[in-house]
Amino acid sequence: MNKKRIGKKLLKLRGDKPREEVANAIKISISALQMYENGQRIPRDEIKVRLAEYYKATVQEIFFEHKPHDMSGSKVLNNHEIA
């Protein structure tokens, strides 16, 4: 997880809504939300879920990168990974 990337996503999702409105809606402090949006902290899992619900997004969309898995030189044979 990249704190700065997550912070940018959270800022974009909030748009022009007041920070106080979002913080109150998900029951966190304004300063906590500010730290998440500034990339200073990553929220606990419980707060990730509340943020995702508030923004009508998934935790995956907000907090994780969407990259295909790299097998890093491993091969898969009959559904079993071998190095």
C-alpha positions in Angstrom: 0.0 0.0 0.0 1.3 3.4 -1.0 0.1 6.0 1.5 0.4 8.9 -0.9 -1.5 7.1 -3.6 -4.3 6.2 -1.2 -4.4 9.8 0.1 -4.9 11.1 -3.5 -7.7 8.6 -4.1 -9.4 9.6 -0.9 -9.1 13.3 -1.8 -10.6 12.6 -5.2 -13.4 10.6 -3.8 -14.3 13.4 -1.3 -14.4 16.0 -4.1 -15.9 19.2 -2.8 -17.6 17.7 0.3 -16.4 19.3 3.5 -13.9 17.1 5.4 -16.0 17.5 8.5 -19.1 16.0 6.8 -17.2 12.9 5.7 -15.5 12.5 9.1 -18.8 12.8 10.9 -20.5 10.3 8.6 -17.9 7.6 9.2 -17.4 8.5 12.8 -13.7 9.5 12.8 -12.0 12.8 13.7 -11.4 15.4 11.1 -7.7 15.2 11.8 -7.7 11.4 11.2 -9.3 11.9 7.8 -6.9 14.7 7.0 -3.9 12.4 7.9 -5.4 9.7 5.6 -5.9 12.1 2.7 -2.4 13.6 3.2 -0.8 10.2 3.0 0.5 10.3 6.6 -1.5 7.3 7.9 -3.4 4.3 6.6 -6.7 3.7 8.3 -7.5 0.5 10.3 -9.4 -2.1 8.4 -12.7 -1.2 10.1 -12.3 2.4 8.9 -11.4 1.3 5.4 -14.7 -0.5 5.2 -16.6 2.5 6.5 -14.8 4.8 3.9 -15.6 2.3 1.1 -19.2 2.1 2.1 -19.5 5.9 2.3 -17.9 6.4 -1.1 -19.8 3.5 -2.6 -16.6 1.8 -3.6 -14.8 -1.3 -2.6 -11.9 -1.5 -0.2 -9.9 -3.1 -3.0 -10.6 -0.1 -5.3 -9.5 2.5 -2.7 -6.6 0.8 -0.9 -5.0 -1.7 -3.2 -3.4 -1.4 -6.6 -5.0 -3.2 -9.5 -2.0 -5.1 -11.0 -2.1 -8.6 -12.4 -0.2 -11.1 -10.3 3.4 -11.8 -11.5 4.4 -15.4 -11.2 8.1 -14.2 -10.9 9.6 -17.0 -12.9 7.4 -19.7 -11.4 5.5 -22.1 -13.7 2.1 -23.5 -13.1 1.6 -27.2 -14.1 -1.8 -28.8 -13.5 -2.8 -26.1 -11.1 0.3 -26.6 -8.9 3.0 -23.9 -8.8 6.5 -25.1 -9.3 9.6 -23.0 -9.0 
